[in-house]
Amino acid sequence: MDPFSFPPLAAVLEAAYRFVEGLAALLQPIAGVSSAALAILVITALVRTLLIPVGVSQVRAECTRRRLHPQILALQRRHRKDPVTLQ
């Protein structure tokens, strides 16, 4: 089975194609022949900018895990024989 013929996936791919095509058309007067490449760069920068809060929250969570690790190890040692109490 061709995964691109699956209607929801085909619709998403078609929408993405139309978006890149439209952005490239908008950038045509500025970038000329390279407008498609510039459109992809703009989309990449936009997505990376939108993902910055996710990265920040991951760093905060890792710092919290690192700070709590000794306490978790102590609890695991103390309740080694009783997993219900550990939970």
Residue pairs with C-beta under 8 A, 6 or more apart in sequence:
3 9
4 10
4 13
19 43
20 36
20 39
20 40
20 43
23 39
23 42
23 43
24 35
24 36
24 38
24 39
25 35
27 35
27 38
27 39
27 42
28 35
30 38
31 37
31 38
75 86
76 86
79 85
79 86
80 86
